[in-house]
Amino acid sequence: MDGVLAAVTAVLTTTAARWVQLTQHLPPDLLTRPAGPGAWPARACLIHLLDTEVQVFGPRLVAFMRGAPAFAAYNPATDGADHANQTLPQLAAAFARHRAENLAALEAVTAADLPRTVQHADYGPVTLGQMLHEWAAHDLDHTMQAEDALIQPFIGGCGPWRPTFVAHDRAARGA
């Protein structure tokens, strides 16, 4: 992708603002409702984004820029922090704060830095350019996952319009 730095920065900039808006305006029960059995609710997506912002993407960006030879893998099932006592707005504010710090660090990256390589514990050699693509895709993936949870109660209540949402209707798909 041409202009990867600008595109990644644009995605990363919008994600935190989106979560702040969601947590300020949507009712908590909507944000804590999973899309279906075994699916994450929006709150879990936000917590995961916060954890990876603090423990994965920021430190890895620093590792690339400092010329570190390797970094460890991340396991979301075991490596996340305990956020049980934090409200949704607190989580979103923490995410936005850490994201702003990481965006400031990202400003120092140039196109010439994208081929920098680090050894990933699970994937072998990875470049900074690949990690930046993964960072943006990760944001969008968990935003879509959260939106999937948020849309379900509205699909169920829209009556004759329900078939227009078949691509997202978990109940209709048996998911």
C-alpha positions in Angstrom: 0.0 0.0 0.0 1.4 3.4 -0.9 1.3 5.9 1.9 1.2 3.3 4.6 2.3 5.7 7.3 -0.5 8.1 6.5 -3.1 5.4 6.2 -2.1 3.6 9.4 -1.9 6.9 11.3 -5.4 7.8 10.1 -6.8 4.5 11.2 -5.0 4.6 14.6 -6.2 8.2 15.1 -9.9 7.4 14.6 -10.0 4.3 16.7 -9.5 6.0 20.1 -11.9 8.8 19.3 -14.5 6.3 18.2 -14.2 4.4 21.5 -14.5 7.6 23.6 -17.7 8.5 21.7 -19.1 5.0 22.1 -18.5 4.8 25.9 -19.8 8.4 26.5 -23.0 7.9 24.6 -24.1 4.3 24.5 -25.7 2.6 27.5 -23.4 0.2 29.4 -25.7 -2.8 28.9 -25.3 -2.4 25.1 -21.5 -2.3 25.4 -21.4 -5.3 27.7 -23.7 -7.6 25.6 -21.9 -10.2 23.5 -22.9 -10.6 19.8 -23.7 -14.3 20.6 -22.4 -17.3 22.5 -18.6 -17.2 22.9 -18.4 -13.8 21.3 -16.8 -10.8 22.9 -18.9 -7.8 23.9 -17.7 -4.4 22.9 -16.2 -3.9 26.4 -13.9 -6.9 25.9 -12.8 -5.5 22.5 -12.0 -2.2 24.2 -10.0 -3.9 27.0 -8.1 -6.0 24.5 -7.3 -2.8 22.4 -6.1 -1.1 25.6 -4.0 -4.1 26.7 -2.3 -4.4 23.3 -1.7 -0.7 23.1 0.2 -0.8 26.3 1.9 -4.2 26.1 2.3 -4.8 22.4 2.2 -2.0 19.8 3.9 0.7 21.8 6.7 -1.5 23.0 7.2 -3.1 19.6 7.3 0.3 17.9 10.1 1.3 20.4 11.8 -2.1 19.8 11.9 -1.5 16.0 13.1 2.0 16.3 15.9 1.1 18.8 17.1 -1.8 16.7 16.2 -4.5 19.1 16.9 -8.0 17.8 13.6 -9.6 19.0 10.4 -9.2 21.0 8.2 -11.7 22.8 4.9 -13.0 21.6 1.7 -11.8 23.2 -1.1 -14.1 24.4 -4.4 -12.2 25.1 -5.7 -15.0 27.2 -2.9 -14.6 29.8 -1.1 -11.3 29.2 -3.9 -8.8 29.7 -4.3 -6.6 32.7 -7.1 -6.7 35.2 -9.6 -4.0 34.3 -12.6 -5.3 36.3 -13.0 -2.1 38.4 -12.8 0.4 35.5 -15.8 2.0 33.9 -16.2 2.0 30.2 -15.4 5.8 30.0 -12.3 5.1 32.1 -11.2 2.4 29.8 -11.7 4.5 26.7 -9.8 7.4 28.3 -6.9 5.2 29.1 -6.9 3.8 25.6 -7.0 7.3 24.1 -4.1 8.4 26.4 -1.9 5.5 25.5 -2.8 5.8 21.8 -1.8 9.5 21.8 1.6 8.5 23.2 2.1 5.9 20.6 0.9 8.2 17.8 3.5 10.7 19.0 6.2 8.0 18.7 4.9 7.0 15.3 5.5 10.5 14.0 9.2 9.8 14.1 8.9 6.8 11.7 9.7 7.4 8.1 9.3 5.3 5.0 13.0 4.5 5.2 12.2 2.8 8.6 9.6 0.4 7.3 12.0 -2.4 6.3 13.5 -2.6 9.8 13.3 -6.2 10.9 12.9 -7.8 14.3 12.6 -11.4 15.3 9.1 -12.2 16.5 8.9 -15.2 18.9 6.1 -16.9 16.9 6.4 -15.5 13.4 10.1 -15.2 12.8 11.4 -12.1 11.1 8.9 -9.3 10.7 9.3 -5.8 9.4 8.1 -2.5 10.9 6.0 -2.0 7.8 4.3 -5.4 8.4 3.7 -4.5 12.0 2.1 -1.2 11.1 -0.3 -3.0 8.7 -1.1 -5.5 11.5 -1.7 -2.6 14.0 -4.3 -0.9 11.7 -5.9 -4.2 10.8 -6.0 -5.2 14.5 -7.8 -1.9 15.3 -10.3 -2.4 12.5 -10.9 -6.0 13.3 -11.8 -5.4 16.9 -13.8 -2.3 16.0 -15.9 -4.5 13.6 -16.1 -7.2 16.3 -17.5 -4.6 18.7 -19.9 -3.3 16.1 -21.1 -6.8 15.5 -22.1 -7.0 19.2 -23.7 -3.6 19.1 -25.8 -4.2 16.0 -27.5 -7.5 17.1 -30.3 -6.1 19.4 -31.2 -3.6 16.7 -31.4 -6.2 13.9 -33.6 -8.3 16.1 -36.1 -5.4 16.6 -36.3 -4.0 13.1 -39.2 -6.2 11.9 -39.6 -6.2 8.1 -36.2 -4.7 7.5 -34.4 -7.6 9.2 -33.6 -9.3 5.9 -31.6 -6.3 4.8 -29.1 -7.1 7.6 -28.8 -10.8 6.8 -25.0 -10.5 6.4 -24.8 -9.3 10.0 -27.7 -11.2 11.6 -26.2 -13.8 13.9 -29.6 -15.3 14.8 -30.5 -15.8 11.1 -27.2 -17.4 10.5 -27.4 -19.6 13.6 -24.2 -18.1 14.9 
